[in-house]
Amino acid sequence: MNIERSELLSGIGHDALWALIEGRHGDPFSILGPHESGGMTIVRVYLPGAEAIDLIEAASGRVVTPFSIAHPSGLFAATTGSRMGYRLRIQWPDGEQVTEDPYSFGLSLGELDLHLISEGTHYSLSRTLGAVAMSIDDIPGVRFAVWAPNAQRVSVVGDFNAWDGRRNPMRLRQSAGVWELFVPRLAPGERYKFEIVDAQGTCLPQKADPVARASEAAPSTASIVASSTPFRWTDDGWMKGRDRQARLEGAISVYEVHAGSWLRDRQDSNSYLDWAELSQRLVPYVRDMGFTHIELLPIMEHPFGGSWEPLGLFAPTGRYGTPEDFAYFVDRCHGAGIGVILDWVPAHFPTDVWGLARFDGSALYEHEDPREGFHRDWNTMIYNLGRNEVKGFLIASALEWLERYHVDGLRVDAVASMLYRDYSRNEGEWIPNRYGGRENLEAVEFFKHLNSIVHERCPHAMTIAEEIDGLAGCDQTAGRGRVGLRYQMEHGLDARQPELYREGSRLPELSPRHDDLRHDLCLFRAFHPADFP
């Protein structure tokens, strides 16, 4: 059927066409995919670099018609007499691809999901945002979704589209500022990022997924589509006993360790044990030393191995293996009677351009004003805890570790810096709260909300405040115990304080060493129930 180019572009204004071509169109579904026009169906695809495309009937596999070039930039169109299920057969310079059209699928996020995200009460974000492997109409693929309310255009990019942001622009769900797109025939293991055009039309550096459940090992920075297959746990006995363990009678002993430097070969200081090797060597070592828990310095994905300030709050770092490998480590700890505590950092995040900083071109996760949003001590950004979506993001992260990975507790880092607006600031360098005081009321409400949700959904879990510079119990912020953290970590304890150990436990040595290996960071800590009502 010979169709004039004008008919193939029917209903598309000049400005809309150029917005698509220039990669700044916010509603690609209004142009791409199947559209009814004049009693026929026009299918449009935008695939710069494609040499030829055929429209294939999905049911029979027969070629219905070749696509015509609707615009030389890479916009193709084909017509058919009736609406039908179809696939695309695409000829690329290096081969052929047969796939469904991403723009033939409808909405995939429900209105309730969007409402809860906006409200800050969607506590299963990793099953909604990020990359979720799923099937729609029996077609396997990956749904990508990301919160970027101030963006002009968001695309998902990866190896599957040559990292070309023009090929897979996403659909904006206006009510929540969330962009979504289902890309068929993708599977776990795919690398991806988001390409964002900000409100001023500037294309930002490609961003890693804030809710990615897997990431490339540093120094690479791409997110990875994680498997949706549940891990096969063997810690039923431990899990059933956790409520009893949560009611601590006295103290417990904690072995704090940095996974990447606990044990290193002197001949190769750049190597470190993976989760399987740590399961074989660290777990029995800690058990034999008489400790009750392992506390891991931050293992969430982070850009710099020397600081552990996380950017990927839902992903175990790729340095030591896959998410499944980390789950295996936790499972082995529980099998040996060892609990697992993770250092968790909701206070601040690094400024790396591929991370959260000015994520959609605006101060989205952080405060706009540096007096509230920038940590001068660490050159990091401070989370805006007054924003519902940010609070929900952090609480969902905490639950991810406690629920998905069976972690027994979270030790909250840098609590003092969160509770006080004048933390490490001189007079005139901070903004008082609405009552003129120095307390960060938003942080107080965040902790109360966090702990109420954690105690409701994970009553066994320990939430532990890092030592708060002389402010034991967080009591000087919101009244004694009101932030809800159940325990406080004490710094600098040693074997001369035996009353802090559970009866019958052995007192550990400090910084144990082996002749052929070195322990770069192997600290000992103990903590006891904080004096909270």
C-alpha positions, 0 to 999 in steps of 0.5 A, spaced: 500 500 500 503 506 497 502 511 503 504 518 502 509 521 507 504 526 510 499 521 511 504 517 515 505 523 519 497 525 520 496 528 526 503 530 528 505 537 529 511 540 526 513 541 533 512 535 536 515 531 530 522 535 532 521 534 539 521 527 538 527 527 533 531 531 538 530 527 544 525 532 548 518 529 547 515 528 554 509 523 551 512 518 546 506 514 546 502 520 542 506 519 536 509 512 536 506 505 537 499 503 533 494 509 532 487 509 528 487 514 522 482 514 517 479 507 518 486 504 518 492 503 523 498 506 522 504 503 526 510 508 528 517 506 531 523 511 532 529 507 531 535 511 529 540 507 525 535 501 523 536 499 515 529 496 514 523 494 518 518 489 517 511 489 520 509 481 522 503 479 524 504 476 531 499 470 531 502 467 524 509 470 523 507 472 516 510 479 514 504 484 513 508 490 510 515 493 510 515 500 514 516 506 510 521 512 512 516 517 515 522 521 517 530 520 515 532 521 522 529 514 523 522 515 524 518 509 520 511 507 519 507 502 516 499 501 515 495 495 516 487 495 515 485 493 522 488 493 529 492 486 530 498 483 535 504 485 531 512 484 532 517 488 529 523 485 524 528 490 524 535 490 520 541 493 524 547 494 520 550 488 525 544 483 524 537 482 525 532 483 531 525 480 532 521 483 538 514 486 540 513 494 540 514 497 547 509 502 544 504 497 543 503 496 551 498 500 555 499 502 562 503 498 567 503 502 574 496 502 577 493 508 580 494 506 587 502 505 586 502 512 584 498 515 589 502 511 595 509 513 591 507 520 592 504 519 599 511 516 601 508 510 603 509 505 598 514 500 602 515 496 596 518 500 591 523 495 588 517 491 586 514 498 583 520 503 581 527 501 578 527 495 573 522 489 574 522 483 570 515 481 568 511 478 563 505 482 560 500 478 555 505 472 556 510 476 553 517 477 557 520 483 558 522 488 563 518 494 566 522 500 567 520 506 572 523 512 575 521 518 579 523 524 575 517 529 576 521 535 573 524 532 567 522 534 560 524 527 557 526 520 560 529 514 556 532 508 559 538 506 555 543 500 555 546 495 551 539 493 548 539 500 545 546 502 544 545 507 550 541 511 545 536 515 549 532 517 542 530 509 542 526 508 548 523 514 551 518 513 557 511 515 558 510 520 564 505 518 569 503 526 571 500 525 578 506 522 581 512 524 576 514 517 575 516 515 568 515 508 565 516 503 559 515 496 558 521 493 554 519 486 551 524 481 550 529 483 556 531 479 561 535 479 568 542 481 567 541 487 562 545 493 564 541 500 564 541 507 566 536 513 565 538 518 560 534 525 563 533 531 559 531 537 564 526 542 564 531 547 561 532 542 555 539 540 557 541 532 557 544 530 563 549 525 564 546 518 564 543 516 571 544 510 575 537 507 577 536 509 584 532 503 586 536 498 582 537 492 586 543 490 582 549 494 580 556 493 576 562 492 580 566 499 581 569 503 578 563 501 572 556 505 574 551 502 570 545 498 574 543 491 572 536 488 571 536 483 577 532 476 577 525 476 580 526 469 582 526 468 590 532 466 593 531 459 596 532 460 604 534 455 609 534 459 615 527 457 617 529 455 624 533 462 625 527 466 623 522 463 627 527 464 633 528 471 632 522 474 636 525 471 642 532 474 640 529 481 639 528 481 647 535 482 649 536 480 656 543 484 657 548 485 651 550 482 645 557 482 642 558 485 635 564 483 630 564 490 626 567 488 619 569 491 612 567 486 607 572 488 602 578 489 607 577 483 612 582 478 609 587 480 603 593 477 600 599 480 601 601 479 594 595 482 591 592 488 595 587 489 590 583 483 591 578 481 596 574 475 598 567 474 595 560 473 599 561 465 598 569 466 600 566 470 606 561 465 608 567 460 608 572 464 612 569 469 616 562 466 618 566 460 622 571 465 625 566 470 628 562 464 631 569 461 634 570 467 637 564 467 641 560 473 637 553 473 637 553 478 630 556 481 624 556 488 623 558 489 616 560 496 614 556 499 608 555 494 603 550 498 599 552 500 592 557 506 593 562 509 588 568 510 592 571 503 596 574 508 601 568 511 604 562 507 603 557 512 602 552 509 598 548 511 592 545 505 591 540 504 597 537 497 594 543 494 591 548 490 595 555 492 592 557 488 586 564 488 588 563 481 592 558 478 588 551 478 586 545 479 590 543 472 590 551 471 593 549 476 599 543 472 600 547 466 601 552 469 606 546 472 610 543 465 610 550 462 612 551 466 618 544 464 620 545 457 619 551 458 624 547 462 629 550 469 627 546 475 626 547 480 621 547 487 622 548 492 616 550 499 617 545 504 613 546 511 611 540 515 610 543 521 612 547 523 606 549 521 599 555 522 594 555 528 589 557 523 583 554 526 577 551 519 575 547 518 582 542 522 586 545 529 586 540 533 582 537 527 579 532 530 574 536 537 574 533 539 580 534 538 587 530 532 588 533 528 593 537 533 596 535 540 599 536 546 594 539 551 599 546 548 601 545 551 608 540 545 609 542 540 603 550 540 603 555 536 608 561 540 608 565 535 613 564 530 608 562 533 601 556 530 600 548 532 599 543 531 605 537 528 604 530 532 604 526 529 609 521 534 609 519 531 602 514 525 602 517 521 596 524 521 599 522 519 606 518 513 602 524 512 598 529 511 605 524 507 609 523 502 603 530 501 603 530 499 610 525 494 609 528 491 603 534 489 607 530 487 613 525 483 609 528 481 602 535 479 605 533 477 612 537 482 615 537 482 623 538 489 624 540 496 621 545 501 625 543 508 622 549 512 621 551 519 622 544 520 627 547 526 630 548 530 623 541 528 622 538 531 628 541 537 628 540 543 623 547 546 626 551 540 626 558 542 624 556 549 622 557 556 625 552 561 627 549 564 620 550 557 616 544 554 618 537 555 617 533 554 624 526 550 624 519 553 624 520 554 631 527 558 631 530 552 634 536 547 632 533 541 632 531 538 625 524 536 626 523 533 619 529 528 621 525 526 628 518 525 624 522 521 619 525 516 625 519 516 628 515 514 622 521 509 620 521 505 626 513 505 627 513 501 620 519 497 622 517 495 628 510 493 625 513 489 619 519 486 622 518 486 630 524 482 631 529 487 627 534 492 631 534 499 629 541 502 632 543 509 633 550 510 632 553 513 638 551 521 638 556 525 640 554 525 648 547 525 646 545 518 649 538 515 647 537 521 642 533 524 648 535 531 647 532 532 640 525 530 641 524 528 648 527 521 651 526 516 646 521 519 642 525 518 635 524 510 636 531 507 635 531 501 640 538 501 641 545 505 641 551 503 639 557 505 644 564 506 641 570 505 645 568 499 649 573 493 651 574 487 655 575 491 661 567 492 661 565 485 661 558 487 664 556 489 657 556 482 654 551 476 654 553 471 660 557 466 657 560 469 651 567 469 650 571 476 650 574 477 643 581 479 641 581 486 638 584 486 631 586 479 630 591 478 625 594 472 621 602 471 618 600 471 611 594 475 611 592 482 613 586 485 617 585 492 614 579 494 618 577 489 623 574 493 629 570 490 635 564 493 638 558 492 643 552 495 644 546 494 649 539 496 650 538 504 650 535 507 655 528 508 651 521 507 654 
